[in-house]
């Protein structure tokens, strides 16, 4: 009976280990840092107006979507969040299958032209949406986002970033603490591969 060749055995074992690592990295779901939305509600197909003045719905775009509700006159949270979204998006290589949206909660001020200038200041690929107050309120409600105009004209609003999957179901939420810790930056490469 022939003895097994130790070099051949070592080579086969090495190939199997490398294959196992590749399968694990390719097919295992990475641990994501956003808060999981257990109900996974499907966001309704509500048509707003994009920065070119055309009707636009979140359902128009395929892929994963990052959605933030804010406004252009916001002095602090909105520009900080938009900067975080820009950094995460660009660090992930500006993935074509990821869309980033700013939905205005101040439609009287945030005309398509105003919103276009603001959004493009951060990233030309980002999409700004505005519209009638009741449409925005209906969409915000679907995202569990609240907002109200204060007597000073500023708008108080929920400041989370929601992640929608390819079927427009809300899957994750990143609050300001997680955004500030760079957790969206860590997760976006995996998110861009789909949920």
N, C-alpha and C positions, 0 to 999 in steps of 0.2 A: 504494500500500500504506500502511495506517494505521500510525503510530508507536505503540508501546506506551506507555500512560500510566504515568510513573514513580511516581506516587502509588499507583496500583493495584498495581503490582509490589511496592512497599515494603510495602503493607498485606498482600498475600498472603504474602510472605516472613515478615513478623512473625507472622501467624497460624500458619504452618507451624512456625516456631521454638517458639512457645508450645505448640502441639499436641505437638511432639516432647518438650518438657520435661515436659508432663503425662503422656505415655505412659511416659517413662522413670521418673518418680517413682511412677507407679501400678503398673507391671508389673515393674520391675526389683527384684531381691532386694537388700535393703540388706546391707552388710557388718556382720555381727554379731560381737561380741567374746568370746562364750563359746567354750570349747573344743569343737570338733565331735566328736561320737561317731560315728565312721565306720561301725560295725556297725549302728547304729540299732536296738538290741534292743527288741522289743515287751515292755512290762512286763506280767507276768501279772495276771490278774484275781483278786486276793486280797482277800477281804472282811475288813475290820477293823471297829472300832467308832468311831463319831464321837462328838462331844461331847454329843449328846443321847441317847447309849446305843444308837443304832440301827446296824445293819450298813451299812457304806459301803465301796465300792471306788473306786479312782481311775477305773475304767471307767464309774462312774455319771454322771460329769460330762462334758459336751461341752467342746470348746475346748482351749486351751493350758493346761498345768499346770506350776506351779513347785513342786518337791517338796524339802523340807529335812527331814533326820532329826536330831532333837535331843531335849532333855528339859527339863522345867520347872525343875529344881533347878540347871541349868547356870549357873555364875556369870558367864560372860563371852561366849563365842562365840555361844551360842544367842540371848541377848537382843540382841546386836549384829547378828546375821544377821536376826533377826525385824524389827528396826528398819529395816534396809536394805530388806527385802522390803516393809515398810509404806510407806516413802518412795517406792520405785520404783512400787509399785502405785497409790498416791494421786497421784503426779506424772503418771502415765499416764492419769489420769482414772478410776481404779477400773473398768477395762474388764470388762464382764459376761462376756466370753468367755475370761477368764483366771481360773483358780482357783489359790490358794496354799494349800499343805498343810504342816503340821508333823506328821511321823510320829514318835511317841514311841519312844525306844530305852530307856525306863525304865518299862515298863508296870505294874510293881508299885506305883510311886508315882503315876504319871500316870493316874489314873482319869479317866473322861469328865468328871466335875465339875471336877477340878483342871485338866485340859487346857483345858476351856471357859473358865475364868476367865483362864488364861494367854494363850490365843490371842486372846480378845476384848479383852484389854488392848492388844494391838497393832492389831488390825483386826477388826471384827465380821464381815467377809466371809470371813476366813481359816477354813480347815477344819482341825481337829485330829483326828488318828486315833491310836488305841491298840488294844491287842488282846493275844492270847496271844503269849508270847515266840517260839514257833516260827514263827508267822505273820509277825511283824515281821522275824525273821531271814531268812525266805524272801524277803520283799519287799525288804529291805535288800540282800540278795545280788544281786537283779536290777538294783539301782541301783549295784552295785559299792561299796556302803557297808559298812564294818566297824564293829563296836562291841563293847565289853566293859565289864563292871562291875569297878571297881578295889576293893582292900581297904577304901578309905575310903568306899565307897558311891557315889562319883561314877562317871560313865560316860564313857569315852573313845570318841569316834566320829568318823567321817569328816564333815567340815563343809562339803561342797559343796552347791550348789543345782543340781538337775537340771531341765531343761526337756523336757517331753513334748509332742509334737505332737498333733493331733486324733485320730490313730490309736493313741495311747498308746505311741509309739516315742520312746525317749530320743534327743534330737537334740543337745543342748548341755549343758555343765556349766560353772558359774561357781565358781571357787575363791575363797578368802577374799581373795586379792590383787585379783582382778578385781572382786569385790563392793565392797571397800574403795575402789577407784578410781572407783566409780560407773558401771561399764560396764553393769551390768544396768539401771540407771536409763536409760541412753542407748538400750538395745536394746528395752526393754519396749514402747514404742509400736509398733515394727515387729513384735515377736513377737505382739502382740495382734491383728494383722491375719492371723495364721496362718503356718505354716511350710510 
